[in-house]
Amino acid sequence: MATATRFAQAFRTPDLRKKLLFTSVIIVVFRFGSALPAPGISAANVRYCSGLETSRGAAANIYAVLNIFSGNSLLHVTVFALGIMPYITASIIVQLLTQVIPRLQALKDQDRAGQAKITQYTRYLTVMLAVIVSAGYVQLARSGNLFPGTDCSAVSHPLIPHPTALTIATMMITMVAGTAVIMWMGELVTDRGIGNGMSVMIFTSVVAVVFGEGERIYLTRGIPMTLTAIAAVVAVIAVVVFIEQAQRRIPVQYAKRMTGRRVYGGATTYIPVKVNQAGVVPVIFASSLLAIPQLAASLLGNQDRPPGWVAWTDRYLVPSVHGLPAYYLAFFVLIVAFTYFYVSITFNPAEVAGNIRKYGGFVLGLRPGPPTASYLSYVLTRLTAAGAVYLAVIAMLPMVVLDMIGVGSQFLFSGVSLLIMVGVGLDTVKQIESQLQQLNYAGFLRQPAKPGGPAISAGPARAAGPGGELAGTPGGPAALTLS
């Protein structure tokens, strides 16, 4: 009810209404491109093959998880078939390289010019990855391996009836251009809309697939099983919302200082360290690594007489709760390892302790400098242990639970999609609330004080937002970014 009230207030505010409408238009264009067939394909054969895939169950296809991220366009061979994944992969790679390449680290430490340069490198890498992925994807569509286990092949119901060099090149150029357009629209949403543009794009894709999968359960299994699946998903979402909001608040005291004839500082605030400090990145890492052997088996393996490594991949690296638990064990270990690795490169306790000391602050009971850094590292290690286990369990729990109640093949609702939905939804609502508060404070401050009455002013910010910024007081220390 409160969220609905906030959205109603946002639509009554002209500036926010423009941003919400602009974001909605971009989403509509994005979904249109996700449904527009790529040039050179047979739309009738694609519908036939995707219908066979639907009858087998969504989880039967090894590309089903990637299909969720693309908004159901990957298995329908559309213009936006590659989706936003090349950009996400490029962003993660550039972020990792920033920690090991001094040149990129120097650009990161600069102001807007350095950040703009890193963004430009990310765009170039996105296009390169899109070219590579589109080449493999078109080859899968041409050979018929995009729908393994069906009678769709290069001869029977071919997805590309006339696979000439010109047709293949046109399809690749179109899909790479589609990825570039998605990247551009995401940046437009970030600049002129509400929320992070790339997050909004992938959130739209996930939601578009999830509702379709729920409808499929209803049509094939009836109302009781549909309600059971919805109850299981809602229960997991409640846990995710609770953990995503959880944080450890480390109190920080700032000493008073005089500038001229005025006294600043003396405030007590805190550093918010989230339990899930890494977000959804480790899960994407682990999913991508485990998908590589499956993709290689589809591209290089012989479907009639598969080699031994292809049979081993199909036996051990395909998720199935009724089969061998090797996939889930590897998934769990990779998520935990990537969580520690990613947090270690995004949160630097020594840097945070140095910033606190620079602005005259200290953690209560600790001396500034190395003792504060050691304490922050100790707290971060303990929280990361809980956050890593939480990420691994949430990533696997929906798949296992839905498979146990018998709808896993019809309803591919992975923990990755759940984390994206909840995280982006919470972040968007918080941004709307933040902008509403800013507008309310602006109108409050413009009210003239009554004659003889006390001056009207807004109090200093005392808490930090979910993005990991430590807010100071007017005239006090600047925001300390933890990421």
C-alpha positions, 0 to 999 in steps of 0.5 A: 500500500505504501509503495502504491502511494509512493508511485501515485505521488511520483506521478503527481510530480511533473519531473518524476512523471516525465522520468517514469514515462520515459522509462516506460517508453524505453521498456516498450521499445526494448520488448518490441525488439525482443519480439522482432524476428532477425533477418534471414530466419524462418519464423514458422520453423522457429515457432514450431521448434520453440513449441516442441521445446515448450512441450519438453519443458523450459529446463530441458534446454541448456540455454534456458537460463540465458533465455531468461536474461534475454527476455525469451528472445534467445530461443526465438532468434530475434533482433535483441537475441543476445540481450544485455549479457555481453554488456554485463560480461564486459562490465565485470571483466573491466571491473576485474581488470581495473584491479590488476592494470595500473592504467585502469586503476589510475583512470578509476581514481580520476573524476569524470574524464577517467570514468568516461574513458573506462565506460568507453572501453566497456562499450568496445569490449561489449561489441567485441563480445557480441561479435563472438557470441553472435557467431556461435549463436548463428552457427547453433541456429544454422546447424539446428543445435539451438534446440537439442533433443528435437527433430529440428536440424539443418535439414528438417525445419531449418531455422535459417532456410538459406544460410548463405554468407550474406545471410549469416553476415546480416544476422550477425551485424543485426544482432551486434547492432541490437546489443549496441542499441540495448546498451544505448537505451540502458544509458538513456534510462540511467541519464533521463529515467528512473533507476539503473538502465542496464538493471531495468533492462534485465529486470524487464527480461526476467519478468517477461519470462517468469509470467509466461512460465507461470501461465504454462504451469497453470495450463499444464498442471492446474490451479493447485500446483500453480498456487503451490509454485507461487507460494514457494516463490513468494516465500523465497522472495520474502527471505531475499528481501529480508537479507538484501536489506540487512546490514552491519552498521559500524559507528563513526564519530567525527571530531569538531573542527573550526573554519573561521568563526564557525564550528563544523563536524562533531556528528556520529554516523555509520558505515553500512556494510551489507550482508550481501555486499557482492550482489548478484555478480558471483552468481552470474560468474558461476552460471557463466562458467558452468554454461561454457562446457555445455555450450562447447558440447553443443558446438563441437560434439557429435549428436549421433555419436557424442565423444566421451567428454560430451557424455560426461558434460551431459551427465555431471554438468546439467542441473537435475535434482533427481540426478547426480549432485555434481552440478549443484556442488560445483555451483555452490563452491564457485559462488562462495569462491567468487563472492570472496573474490569480488568483495575483496576487490570492491571493498578496500578496508585500508582505503575506507579507513584512510578516508575516515582518518582524512576527514577527522573521523574514527570508529568508536573504541579504535584508533584511526589507521591500521587498527580501523582497517583490521577491524573493517576487514574482520567484520567484512570477512564474517559478513561475507561468509554469511553472504556467500552461503546465502547467495549459494542457497538462494541461487539453487533453492528455487530450482530444487524446490520447484523440481521437488514439487514436480514443476521444475521442467515447466517453471525455470525460476532460478535464484539469479532471476529472483535476486535480479527481480528483488534487487532492481525492484528495491533499488528503483523504489528507493530511488523514487523515494529519495527523489520525492524526499529531495523535492519535499525538502526543497519545497520545505526550505523555500517556505519563508519563516513566520515573523518572530518565529524560529527559522525553518531548516532541514536537519543533517543527514545521519544515515547512509543509503544502500549504495554504500555512501557515508553521508556527513553533515553540512560542512563536514566530511564528504561522502565515502564510497565503499564500492 
